[in-house]
């Protein structure tokens, strides 16, 4: 009788434990994935400056002075130029990442194509905003700068979509600096 109560007590106490989830931290990245992550994050950070410059242009285009509009166009040109300069080294890092699984190889190829397209889009951005940032072009910026900025942002979103797919298949988690990574449950 005493053994039966003890068994029943253990059974009742153990029941809730089976429903609990064990939280494990994500496994650390190997050196190749860490290196490609670092290169991709550096590029993404530089692309953020394009988004910021585009947002300021979009905010100001209706009411800003001509000089301010030319300044906004120069900021777009410089941001696109900086990012375009980072793309080749990022692409090299992605190429250098050896993958053997077919799904990873597929996403790596997609990312390389997206980087090539991004490089072309950034070159177009730099060229268009270089022309618009010349003296006497403030009304061109007012009339067309917003549309060009939206196009550049669309190119950034397309690249980011492919990048996030690559991160997912490679098991790379990127969290903002200072944020706590949420552990994966398993």
FIKEVO-675872 format. One line per field, with one value per residue: residue number from 1; residue in three letters; x negated, y, z negated of N, C-alpha, C in turn. Coordinates in steps of 0.02 Angstrom, whole numbers, plus 50000, padded with zeros to 5 digits. Layout:
<pts>
n <- (NUM	...);
res <- (ALA	...);
n.east <- (X	...);
n.north <- (Y	...);
n.up <- (Z	...);
ca.east <- (X	...);
ca.north <- (Y	...);
ca.up <- (Z	...);
c.east <- (X	...);
c.north <- (Y	...);
c.up <- (Z	...);
</pts>
This chain:
<pts>
n <- (1	2	3	4	5	6	7	8	9	10	11	12	13	14	15	16	17	18	19	20	21	22	23	24	25	26	27	28	29	30	31	32	33	34	35	36	37	38	39	40	41	42	43	44	45	46	47	48	49	50	51	52	53	54	55	56	57	58	59	60	61	62	63	64	65	66	67	68	69	70	71	72	73	74	75	76	77	78	79	80	81	82	83	84	85	86	87	88	89	90	91	92	93	94	95	96	97	98	99	100	101	102	103	104	105	106	107	108	109	110	111	112	113	114	115	116	117	118	119	120	121	122	123	124	125	126	127	128	129	130	131	132	133	134	135	136	137	138	139	140	141	142	143	144	145	146	147	148	149	150	151	152	153	154	155	156	157	158	159	160	161	162	163	164	165	166	167	168	169	170	171	172	173	174	175	176	177	178	179	180	181	182	183	184	185	186);
res <- (UNK	UNK	UNK	UNK	UNK	UNK	UNK	UNK	UNK	UNK	UNK	UNK	UNK	UNK	UNK	UNK	UNK	UNK	UNK	UNK	UNK	UNK	UNK	UNK	UNK	UNK	UNK	UNK	UNK	UNK	UNK	UNK	UNK	UNK	UNK	UNK	UNK	UNK	UNK	UNK	UNK	UNK	UNK	UNK	UNK	UNK	UNK	UNK	UNK	UNK	UNK	UNK	UNK	UNK	UNK	UNK	UNK	UNK	UNK	UNK	UNK	UNK	UNK	UNK	UNK	UNK	UNK	UNK	UNK	UNK	UNK	UNK	UNK	UNK	UNK	UNK	UNK	UNK	UNK	UNK	UNK	UNK	UNK	UNK	UNK	UNK	UNK	UNK	UNK	UNK	UNK	UNK	UNK	UNK	UNK	UNK	UNK	UNK	UNK	UNK	UNK	UNK	UNK	UNK	UNK	UNK	UNK	UNK	UNK	UNK	UNK	UNK	UNK	UNK	UNK	UNK	UNK	UNK	UNK	UNK	UNK	UNK	UNK	UNK	UNK	UNK	UNK	UNK	UNK	UNK	UNK	UNK	UNK	UNK	UNK	UNK	UNK	UNK	UNK	UNK	UNK	UNK	UNK	UNK	UNK	UNK	UNK	UNK	UNK	UNK	UNK	UNK	UNK	UNK	UNK	UNK	UNK	UNK	UNK	UNK	UNK	UNK	UNK	UNK	UNK	UNK	UNK	UNK	UNK	UNK	UNK	UNK	UNK	UNK	UNK	UNK	UNK	UNK	UNK	UNK	UNK	UNK	UNK	UNK	UNK	UNK);
n.east <- (49958	49906	49803	49878	49940	49828	49785	49895	49886	49763	49795	49895	49822	49723	49792	49820	49690	49659	49721	49648	49538	49376	49252	49128	48973	48933	48828	48652	48584	48486	48320	48321	48456	48473	48385	48443	48564	48522	48472	48587	48670	48599	48616	48756	48772	48716	48808	48914	48887	48922	49060	49090	49048	49135	49258	49247	49243	49369	49449	49422	49438	49546	49549	49421	49277	49191	49052	49049	49111	49017	48914	48973	48981	48845	48811	48881	48812	48682	48706	48750	48636	48540	48594	48595	48460	48432	48492	48416	48315	48395	48464	48357	48330	48446	48436	48322	48368	48387	48507	48598	48721	48864	48975	48922	48822	48901	48965	48853	48810	48921	48905	48784	48822	48915	48830	48755	48856	48890	48772	48775	48893	48856	48754	48827	48905	48805	48759	48877	48910	48795	48800	48915	48871	48800	48763	48903	48997	49098	49239	49259	49224	49328	49436	49408	49325	49384	49454	49346	49277	49370	49366	49236	49246	49336	49254	49165	49250	49282	49156	49135	49234	49189	49069	49115	49173	49057	48987	49074	49069	48937	48925	48896	48910	48953	48948	48992	48864	48834	48956	49042	49019	49148	49160	49166	49298	49305);
n.north <- (49941	50062	50076	50089	50214	50296	50273	50326	50460	50496	50479	50578	50692	50688	50704	50843	50878	50818	50896	51008	51116	51100	51218	51258	51333	51403	51309	51346	51441	51375	51419	51459	51490	51591	51687	51719	51767	51883	51962	51980	52047	52165	52221	52233	52327	52439	52455	52500	52635	52686	52668	52757	52880	52886	52893	53019	53101	53073	53122	53258	53311	53389	53514	53560	53666	53711	53691	53601	53491	53456	53418	53307	53222	53204	53134	53015	52970	52952	52855	52747	52726	52691	52569	52495	52477	52383	52267	52180	52117	52054	51966	51884	51822	51749	51661	51592	51514	51352	51238	51087	51026	51008	51098	51206	51244	51286	51399	51476	51503	51577	51688	51739	51780	51877	51968	52010	52073	52172	52247	52301	52377	52467	52534	52599	52680	52762	52827	52893	52978	53050	53130	53201	53273	53380	53554	53660	53562	53544	53547	53437	53337	53358	53322	53192	53122	53058	52950	52878	52847	52761	52656	52610	52569	52464	52375	52346	52279	52164	52102	52083	51989	51873	51860	51831	51707	51634	51647	51572	51439	51412	51412	51527	51650	51815	51946	52108	52219	52214	52157	52019	51855	51743	51586	51430	51313	51142);
n.up <- (50000	49960	50053	50167	50149	50151	50283	50352	50310	50368	50503	50522	50492	50591	50708	50753	50788	50909	51002	51014	51104	51164	51169	51278	51318	51480	51588	51600	51737	51871	51926	52061	52090	51996	52044	52170	52125	52055	52160	52237	52146	52130	52258	52258	52155	52217	52319	52247	52232	52354	52354	52250	52305	52414	52348	52286	52399	52455	52354	52356	52486	52537	52471	52452	52475	52628	52614	52507	52564	52662	52579	52517	52627	52652	52536	52557	52671	52618	52519	52596	52672	52573	52526	52644	52660	52565	52603	52695	52612	52520	52601	52641	52518	52500	52609	52569	52467	52436	52483	52471	52470	52573	52560	52489	52579	52685	52630	52605	52735	52777	52692	52737	52866	52828	52765	52876	52949	52857	52854	52984	52973	52872	52937	53037	52955	52899	53015	53063	52954	52946	53060	53027	52918	52960	52983	53005	53025	52934	52946	53025	52937	52845	52925	52976	52890	52779	52837	52891	52774	52712	52802	52782	52649	52667	52736	52634	52544	52618	52625	52487	52457	52524	52454	52323	52344	52374	52252	52171	52225	52205	52070	51999	51881	51859	51751	51692	51631	51460	51431	51359	51409	51445	51378	51468	51463	51418);
ca.east <- (50000	49861	49768	49928	49947	49766	49787	49946	49858	49712	49830	49927	49770	49685	49836	49808	49622	49656	49749	49602	49493	49306	49225	49056	48947	48915	48758	48609	48569	48417	48283	48341	48521	48463	48353	48491	48612	48492	48469	48656	48694	48566	48651	48823	48766	48705	48871	48957	48875	48961	49129	49095	49044	49197	49311	49241	49263	49442	49480	49409	49439	49598	49540	49350	49247	49152	48988	49061	49125	48954	48879	49006	48960	48775	48811	48901	48756	48627	48727	48750	48566	48508	48620	48572	48390	48427	48522	48369	48283	48448	48475	48300	48338	48500	48408	48273	48402	48398	48568	48605	48791	48896	49018	48878	48790	48952	48974	48791	48814	48971	48877	48734	48860	48944	48775	48740	48910	48883	48715	48800	48942	48819	48719	48878	48921	48749	48759	48935	48906	48738	48826	48963	48840	48763	48793	48958	49040	49140	49308	49257	49227	49396	49483	49392	49284	49424	49466	49282	49263	49415	49340	49177	49270	49364	49197	49139	49297	49274	49094	49144	49275	49144	49022	49147	49179	48990	48975	49115	49045	48869	48928	48864	48958	48924	48988	48961	48815	48864	49017	49032	49044	49193	49136	49211	49323	49293);
ca.north <- (50000	50119	50080	50114	50287	50327	50271	50374	50526	50507	50485	50643	50743	50684	50722	50910	50885	50796	50948	51065	51119	51112	51272	51250	51387	51382	51287	51398	51436	51358	51479	51480	51524	51653	51736	51743	51808	51948	52001	51998	52097	52229	52247	52253	52389	52493	52466	52540	52707	52704	52675	52819	52937	52887	52917	53092	53131	53066	53166	53329	53334	53438	53579	53577	53713	53680	53669	53541	53435	53435	53384	53241	53183	53185	53083	52953	52949	52928	52793	52694	52715	52653	52501	52461	52460	52326	52208	52130	52077	52012	51912	51839	51784	51700	51610	51553	51470	51286	51204	51024	51007	51039	51155	51262	51265	51323	51465	51512	51527	51631	51746	51768	51817	51937	52015	52038	52121	52228	52287	52339	52426	52519	52574	52642	52730	52809	52866	52937	53030	53092	53180	53244	53314	53435	53621	53675	53503	53535	53530	53368	53297	53364	53287	53122	53091	53014	52889	52842	52820	52705	52600	52583	52533	52401	52331	52324	52230	52102	52072	52061	51929	51818	51854	51798	51636	51606	51641	51518	51374	51404	51411	51588	51696	51881	51988	52175	52228	52229	52119	51951	51804	51697	51518	51386	51260	51078);
ca.up <- (50000	49955	50117	50216	50139	50175	50356	50373	50298	50419	50566	50523	50493	50653	50764	50781	50815	50979	51044	51016	51161	51147	51210	51290	51361	51548	51591	51627	51809	51888	51947	52129	52085	51958	52089	52219	52088	52041	52222	52256	52098	52147	52317	52236	52118	52265	52355	52203	52243	52413	52330	52211	52352	52453	52304	52278	52463	52460	52303	52369	52555	52554	52440	52443	52521	52681	52588	52467	52610	52692	52525	52510	52685	52639	52484	52591	52714	52576	52486	52647	52690	52518	52526	52705	52649	52519	52634	52721	52559	52491	52650	52635	52457	52512	52654	52531	52420	52467	52462	52506	52474	52632	52542	52472	52641	52723	52600	52615	52805	52778	52659	52783	52917	52796	52756	52942	52965	52811	52878	53041	52948	52836	52988	53067	52904	52895	53077	53066	52903	52963	53107	52992	52866	52991	52975	53050	53033	52875	52965	53049	52876	52818	52968	52991	52838	52738	52875	52895	52707	52702	52842	52748	52590	52692	52750	52568	52516	52655	52601	52417	52458	52541	52399	52266	52362	52367	52180	52145	52245	52178	51997	51974	51850	51850	51707	51685	51577	51395	51420	51337	51455	51413	51392	51503	51420	51451);
c.east <- (49956	49824	49816	49938	49886	49765	49836	49921	49806	49745	49863	49875	49733	49727	49821	49738	49618	49682	49702	49556	49423	49280	49150	49032	48931	48842	48714	48595	48497	48385	48304	48408	48516	48432	48401	48544	48585	48490	48539	48686	48663	48600	48721	48822	48756	48769	48920	48947	48912	49034	49138	49093	49108	49255	49308	49262	49339	49478	49477	49425	49490	49581	49468	49328	49208	49086	48996	49074	49061	48912	48907	48986	48888	48770	48832	48843	48700	48645	48726	48678	48530	48530	48596	48499	48381	48451	48469	48336	48334	48461	48418	48307	48392	48474	48361	48304	48419	48461	48574	48678	48824	48938	48975	48844	48838	48961	48911	48790	48864	48942	48824	48768	48890	48890	48756	48793	48906	48827	48737	48849	48908	48780	48767	48897	48867	48749	48816	48930	48845	48760	48873	48931	48799	48800	48848	49007	49089	49212	49313	49261	49298	49445	49471	49354	49322	49435	49402	49264	49307	49390	49279	49199	49302	49309	49168	49184	49291	49210	49103	49185	49231	49093	49053	49158	49111	48974	49012	49087	48974	48868	48894	48918	48922	48973	48954	48914	48852	48927	48999	49059	49090	49170	49189	49236	49312	49303);
c.north <- (50063	50129	50107	50189	50324	50328	50322	50445	50543	50517	50554	50698	50744	50707	50790	50918	50865	50850	51008	51060	51135	51165	51262	51309	51359	51360	51342	51387	51414	51421	51504	51517	51589	51707	51763	51786	51878	51992	52024	52051	52165	52261	52272	52318	52448	52507	52506	52614	52731	52714	52740	52880	52943	52913	52992	53128	53129	53112	53239	53355	53388	53509	53603	53629	53675	53653	53605	53481	53410	53396	53313	53196	53160	53130	53015	52926	52919	52862	52735	52676	52674	52580	52462	52439	52399	52261	52158	52087	52031	51952	51860	51794	51731	51643	51564	51505	51405	51255	51140	51003	51043	51100	51216	51289	51307	51394	51508	51542	51584	51695	51779	51807	51881	51989	52048	52090	52182	52275	52330	52394	52483	52564	52622	52698	52784	52855	52917	52994	53074	53148	53229	53289	53372	53501	53631	53617	53493	53517	53461	53320	53299	53322	53213	53086	53041	52947	52846	52811	52759	52644	52568	52543	52466	52351	52304	52270	52163	52065	52044	51997	51867	51806	51815	51723	51601	51596	51580	51449	51360	51401	51470	51632	51761	51921	52055	52177	52247	52190	52049	51904	51757	51626	51477	51333	51193	51020);
c.up <- (50000	50022	50170	50210	50166	50251	50383	50365	50352	50488	50573	50528	50559	50713	50793	50811	50888	51026	51051	51077	51137	51196	51216	51332	51430	51549	51621	51702	51818	51917	52016	52127	52046	52003	52141	52185	52076	52103	52243	52209	52113	52208	52297	52197	52166	52305	52313	52212	52305	52394	52293	52257	52393	52411	52294	52342	52470	52411	52325	52439	52571	52529	52436	52494	52576	52657	52546	52511	52643	52640	52516	52568	52677	52587	52513	52633	52672	52542	52536	52667	52636	52519	52587	52697	52604	52552	52660	52667	52525	52537	52647	52573	52466	52557	52615	52481	52456	52439	52503	52514	52533	52615	52525	52535	52684	52696	52605	52686	52810	52747	52703	52839	52889	52784	52822	52961	52920	52833	52937	53018	52911	52884	53023	53018	52901	52956	53079	53016	52912	53010	53071	52941	52894	52981	53027	53059	52975	52893	52996	52989	52847	52860	52975	52936	52796	52773	52878	52827	52692	52741	52809	52687	52611	52707	52684	52538	52552	52633	52531	52413	52473	52485	52341	52281	52353	52293	52152	52162	52218	52101	51964	51944	51837	51807	51701	51625	51512	51381	51397	51389	51416	51429	51428	51454	51456	51407);
</pts>
